[in-house]
Amino acid sequence: MELGLTGKRVLITGASRGLGAAMAQHFLQEKAQLRIVARGSEQLHKTESELQKQFGKENIKALKCDCTDANALSELRQSIQDDWQGIDIVVANIGDGRSIPDALPDSEQWSGTWNTNFESSLLTARTFLPMLQESKGCLLFVSSIAGLEAIGAPVDYSTAKAALFALAKNMSRKLAPEVRVNVIAPGNIYFPNGSWDEKIKQDADRVNEIIESTVPMKRFGSVDEIADAALFLCSDRASFITGSALVVDGGQTVGVF
């Protein structure tokens, strides 16, 4: 299937590893132009080097950026403007599900989780929206099924991810037809050194029990499966899709859409 992504100028945040790195690889396979960013630099530039070997240095560049910092995002926008004179697709992918089990975490804990899982996406959208309006582009938020249903995930994380759905839905109505805004909601996704990998190392039997009992497909999802879904939502093939949430969770959620 031709996705129409050749030559598209794409920014992916939180792209040093896991889902973000997988999406970067898939966009490059479709001959897009990439900028990948993350807060830390060591793993980010390792990923950059690996992708440049496969797809060429001219097609991907990594830039360090803390997406909870409006000034850092402004500098990133200027760098992209200087290089590309615009942008077509922005994927706001930053998130961290690690938290505490309290029913209502204290203010410091809540603020940190909120900034990572919601504010970073809000600031990214605010920073690049004028450029997307100019190109009639696409904005994709990466949320989680934890924002759709009470599945036992941390309360602060779940609340922040739920807010992304409301943000995307409201933005999509106000920005159509110029800019499409969608959300992808992954379920339990495994990748090396990710949160599920850590849990497996701690208690593999318990993790297997959770997956067997809660996921009808009885397995983890892969980063490649999420990346494929994300590329479709950002492609010309999804040109009539905006304000939507695509759930990719092996059937785990039970709500009716």
C-alpha positions as CSV (number, residue, x, y, z in Angstrom):
1,M,0.0,0.0,0.0
2,E,1.4,3.4,-1.0
3,L,1.2,5.7,2.1
4,G,2.2,8.9,0.4
5,L,5.0,9.6,3.0
6,T,7.9,10.0,0.5
7,G,9.6,13.3,1.3
8,K,7.4,14.2,4.2
9,R,9.2,16.2,6.9
10,V,8.6,14.3,10.2
11,L,9.4,15.1,13.9
12,I,9.2,12.4,16.5
13,T,9.7,13.2,20.2
14,G,10.8,10.7,22.7
15,A,12.5,8.7,19.9
16,S,15.7,7.5,21.4
17,R,14.4,3.9,21.9
18,G,11.3,1.8,22.0
19,L,8.2,3.0,20.2
20,G,9.7,6.3,19.1
21,A,12.7,4.6,17.5
22,A,10.5,2.0,15.8
23,M,8.3,4.8,14.3
24,A,11.4,6.6,13.1
25,Q,12.6,3.4,11.3
26,H,9.2,2.8,9.7
27,F,8.9,6.4,8.5
28,L,12.4,6.2,7.0
29,Q,11.4,3.0,5.2
30,E,8.6,5.0,3.6
31,K,11.3,7.5,2.5
32,A,10.3,10.3,4.8
33,Q,12.8,12.9,6.2
34,L,13.2,12.6,10.0
35,R,14.1,14.6,13.0
36,I,14.2,12.6,16.2
37,V,14.5,14.2,19.7
38,A,14.8,13.1,23.3
39,R,15.9,14.6,26.6
40,G,19.0,12.4,26.9
41,S,21.7,12.3,24.3
42,E,23.7,9.0,24.6
43,Q,20.9,6.6,23.5
44,L,19.5,9.2,21.1
45,H,22.7,9.5,19.2
46,K,23.2,5.7,19.2
47,T,19.8,5.4,17.6
48,E,20.6,8.1,15.1
49,S,23.9,6.4,14.1
50,E,22.1,3.0,13.6
51,L,19.4,4.6,11.4
52,Q,21.9,6.7,9.4
53,K,23.7,3.5,8.5
54,Q,20.5,2.0,7.1
55,F,19.0,5.1,5.5
56,G,21.7,7.7,5.0
57,K,22.9,10.7,7.1
58,E,20.9,13.1,4.9
59,N,17.6,11.5,5.9
60,I,17.7,11.6,9.7
61,K,19.1,13.9,12.3
62,A,18.9,13.7,16.1
63,L,18.5,16.7,18.3
64,K,18.6,16.8,22.1
65,C,15.5,18.6,23.5
66,D,13.6,18.6,26.8
67,C,10.0,18.8,25.5
68,T,8.7,20.0,28.9
69,D,10.8,23.2,28.3
70,A,9.1,25.8,26.1
71,N,12.4,27.5,25.3
72,A,14.1,24.3,24.3
73,L,11.2,23.5,22.0
74,S,11.4,27.0,20.4
75,E,15.1,26.3,19.7
76,L,14.1,23.0,18.1
77,R,11.5,24.7,16.0
78,Q,14.0,27.2,14.7
79,S,16.5,24.5,13.8
80,I,13.8,22.6,11.9
81,Q,12.7,25.9,10.2
82,D,16.3,26.6,9.1
83,D,16.8,23.0,7.8
84,W,13.4,22.4,6.2
85,Q,11.5,25.7,6.0
86,G,8.5,23.8,7.4
87,I,7.1,20.5,8.7
88,D,4.4,18.0,7.7
89,I,4.0,15.5,10.6
90,V,4.6,15.8,14.3
91,V,4.4,12.8,16.6
92,A,4.2,13.7,20.3
93,N,5.5,10.5,21.8
94,I,7.0,11.4,25.2
95,G,5.6,9.4,28.2
96,D,6.6,7.4,31.3
97,G,4.2,5.1,33.1
98,R,6.4,4.7,36.2
99,S,4.8,6.1,39.2
100,I,3.5,5.1,42.7
101,P,0.4,3.1,43.6
102,D,-1.3,5.8,45.8
103,A,-4.9,6.7,45.0
104,L,-3.9,10.3,44.9
105,P,-0.2,11.0,44.7
106,D,1.2,14.1,46.3
107,S,1.6,17.4,44.4
108,E,5.3,16.9,43.6
109,Q,4.7,13.4,42.2
110,W,1.6,14.5,40.3
111,S,3.3,17.5,38.8
112,G,6.3,15.5,37.5
113,T,4.0,12.8,35.9
114,W,1.7,15.5,34.4
115,N,4.6,17.4,32.9
116,T,6.1,14.3,31.3
117,N,2.9,12.7,30.0
118,F,0.7,15.7,29.1
119,E,2.5,19.0,29.3
120,S,5.3,17.8,27.0
121,S,2.7,17.0,24.3
122,L,0.8,20.2,24.8
123,L,3.9,22.3,24.5
124,T,5.1,20.3,21.4
125,A,1.7,20.9,19.8
126,R,1.7,24.6,20.6
127,T,5.2,25.1,19.3
128,F,4.7,23.4,15.9
129,L,1.0,24.1,15.2
130,P,1.7,27.2,13.1
131,M,4.0,25.2,10.9
132,L,1.5,22.4,10.6
133,Q,-1.2,24.8,9.6
134,E,1.0,26.2,6.9
135,S,1.7,22.8,5.5
136,K,-1.8,21.4,6.2
137,G,-0.1,18.6,8.1
138,C,-0.8,16.0,10.7
139,L,-0.4,15.9,14.5
140,L,-0.4,12.5,16.3
141,F,-0.4,12.1,20.1
142,V,0.7,8.9,21.7
143,S,-1.5,8.1,24.7
144,S,-2.3,4.8,26.3
145,I,-5.2,2.5,27.1
146,A,-4.6,3.6,30.7
147,G,-6.3,6.9,29.7
148,L,-9.4,5.1,28.5
149,E,-10.2,2.7,31.3
150,A,-9.3,2.0,34.9
151,I,-6.9,-0.9,34.3
152,G,-4.8,-0.6,37.5
153,A,-2.2,1.8,36.0
154,P,-1.0,4.7,38.2
155,V,-3.7,7.4,38.8
156,D,-1.5,10.3,37.8
157,Y,-0.3,8.6,34.6
158,S,-3.8,7.5,33.6
159,T,-5.2,11.0,34.2
160,A,-2.5,12.7,32.1
161,K,-3.0,10.2,29.2
162,A,-6.8,10.7,29.4
163,A,-6.3,14.4,29.0
164,L,-4.5,13.8,25.7
165,F,-7.7,12.3,24.2
166,A,-9.7,15.4,25.2
167,L,-7.0,17.7,23.8
168,A,-6.8,15.9,20.5
169,K,-10.6,15.8,20.0
170,N,-11.1,19.4,20.7
171,M,-8.2,20.5,18.6
172,S,-9.3,18.3,15.7
173,R,-12.7,20.1,15.4
174,K,-11.2,23.6,15.5
175,L,-8.3,22.8,13.1
176,A,-10.2,20.8,10.4
177,P,-9.9,20.7,7.5
178,E,-6.4,22.2,7.5
179,V,-4.7,20.0,10.2
180,R,-5.6,16.4,11.2
181,V,-5.2,15.5,14.9
182,N,-5.4,12.0,16.1
183,V,-4.3,9.7,19.0
184,I,-2.9,6.3,19.1
185,A,-3.5,4.3,22.3
186,P,-1.1,1.4,22.8
187,G,-1.8,-1.5,25.2
188,N,1.0,-3.6,26.7
189,I,4.0,-3.2,24.5
190,Y,7.3,-5.1,25.1
191,F,10.7,-3.9,24.1
192,P,14.2,-4.5,25.6
193,N,14.9,-2.3,28.7
194,G,11.3,-1.0,28.7
195,S,9.0,-1.0,31.7
196,W,7.6,-4.5,30.9
197,D,11.1,-5.9,30.5
198,E,11.9,-4.6,34.0
199,K,8.8,-6.2,35.4
200,I,9.6,-9.6,33.7
201,K,13.0,-9.6,35.2
202,Q,11.4,-9.0,38.6
203,D,8.6,-11.6,38.4
204,A,8.2,-13.3,35.0
205,D,5.4,-15.6,36.2
206,R,3.3,-12.8,37.5
207,V,3.7,-10.9,34.2
208,N,2.7,-13.9,32.2
209,E,-0.4,-14.3,34.4
210,I,-1.4,-10.7,33.8
211,I,-1.0,-11.0,30.1
212,E,-2.8,-14.3,29.9
213,S,-5.8,-13.1,32.0
214,T,-6.3,-9.6,30.7
215,V,-5.3,-9.6,27.0
216,P,-7.5,-11.7,24.7
217,M,-4.6,-12.1,22.2
218,K,-2.6,-13.5,25.1
219,R,0.7,-11.7,24.2
220,F,2.4,-8.4,24.3
221,G,2.2,-6.1,21.3
222,S,5.4,-5.1,19.5
223,V,6.8,-1.7,18.8
224,D,6.6,-2.5,15.0
225,E,2.8,-3.1,15.3
226,I,2.3,0.3,17.0
227,A,4.6,2.0,14.5
228,D,2.6,0.6,11.5
229,A,-0.7,1.9,13.0
230,A,0.9,5.3,13.6
231,L,2.2,5.6,10.1
232,F,-1.2,4.8,8.7
233,L,-2.8,7.6,10.8
234,C,-0.2,10.1,9.6
235,S,-0.5,9.0,5.9
236,D,-2.6,10.1,3.0
237,R,-4.5,6.9,3.3
238,A,-6.0,8.3,6.5
239,S,-7.0,11.6,5.0
240,F,-10.6,11.4,6.3
241,I,-9.6,10.5,9.8
242,T,-9.3,13.2,12.4
243,G,-10.3,13.5,16.1
244,S,-10.0,9.7,16.4
245,A,-8.3,7.4,18.9
246,L,-6.9,4.2,17.4
247,V,-6.6,1.5,20.2
248,V,-3.9,-1.2,19.6
249,D,-4.1,-3.4,22.6
250,G,-4.9,-7.0,21.6
251,G,-8.5,-6.6,22.8
252,Q,-7.7,-5.7,26.4
253,T,-10.0,-2.7,26.7
254,V,-13.7,-3.5,27.1
255,G,-15.3,-0.1,26.4
256,V,-17.5,0.3,23.3
257,F,-16.5,3.0,20.8
